[in-house]
Amino acid sequence: MRRTRWRAAHVLAHRRGGHALLRDGEVVWEGDTLVYVGPRGGGPARVDEDLDLGESLLMPGLIDLDALTDIDHLVLDSWAPADRAPGLQWSADHFAHGRRDVFTPDERATVREYALAQLALHGVTTYMPIASEVHSAWAEPYDELVRMAETSRRIGLRAYLGPAYRSGVNVTTPDGGRDVAFDEERGRAGLRDAVRFLDHAAALRDPLVTGVLLPCRIETLTEEILRGTAEAAARRDVLVRLHCLQGTTERDLVARLHGTTPLGLLARTGLLGDRLLIPHGLVIDRHPSVHGEDRGDLAALAEAGVSVIHCPQTSLRYGQVLHSFAAYRAAGVTLALGTDSFPPDLIRGMDTGVHLAKLAEGRADAAPAEHYVEAATLGGARALRRPDLGRLEPGARADLVAFRLDDIRDGVQDDPVRTFLLNGTARQATHSAVAGRPVLTDGALPGTDLPGLRRRAQALFEKMRAAYGERDVLRRDAAELFPPTFPPFEETP
Ligand SMILES: [Zn+2]
């Protein structure tokens, strides 16, 4: 079997149940399995491939469980004032008369390729995708995910995939309020396709593709589809990721539609269990806008074995904060990380999280860098029920990434992990491997035309931006919805 060795000045190794910093280390793997992680020169003498990464941090590949597989939309919707924000949702009229796919299937395939390339370039090795459904006629078609799986396999990432489905859509009512408009038959068809995709993923017999159930957001699903999802997940023993506990609007809608809290609805439909991954998970009893104190929600999440996918960068940019990383962790909730929005940079995300936690708790040590690094590696692996991921030790899968630390702009080095989070970015990723196979090489993705993708993605972004106007309750065009920061420069005559 082919044997590969990577050496680096800093290795985040795994030893006796936890990460450990190894100075001047080497990692050796055969096929897809690590066989040696230890001091330089201590591994097998004969290897087929040898790479010295120099002044780099070699660590487990990043696990992104709310991974942006879309074109950036945060650049458009994270700064909208109150009079424009409702216009960025579908209007009730658009739901009834105007819904359509903004992109053709081929264009969607380009969007996915662009986004998956971004994940790989940012050092992600394992991902579970998220994309906005705002630009679609409904949610995610089965065929689109089949194509995405092929793109993912070509790039070489480890994917947890399924078509997103929903029974309803958040809409802006004519008076500017919020409601959910339902098309229950589409919800049923979506769940059927999602189960069909589990069969497709299994039939690929590729360890890099695992089928999962990805219903959209809790308020957009009927109780029937939530129950059907829980039953399918139990029957097939697959994971479910469901966006919920995201905001007070969601909480109000669930109360109105179901007469309970989102957590109550999860319990009632059989979803609250160790197969469930909840992105964001912000709005529970202890959140200041709910009760501002712990009344047992965290214990309920921990006892059920739920994993929370914390997305600090998205939280920050939409003006939110988890209350708090330390409290969730102390309660025993599995914490994993997601990027959720552009840029899919978990290094910046972790650093943002460390500092948001300081604000939330009023303490400098509220959520130290190492706790975030654990969430991005071991936490993600635990959420996926994959003890062979997220750690560099013999017997684990060879999923790893190297970040260069030798640029003068990286500053002076103290502890390599803490310094890197404070001063660095995931753009420093130079090499990665998934299941022992190279993905990122010298900062590039062999076989992927990055300049071409960049050009095509820009054109698709323009198309996406222009289409907001047709969904806006007030039919304002893109120029009105997205005014520039400063007025355009005009020559005076
Ligand atoms: Zn999300």
Residues whose N, C-alpha, C, O or C-beta is under 5 A from the ligand:
A	BS01	ZN	D66 P279 D340
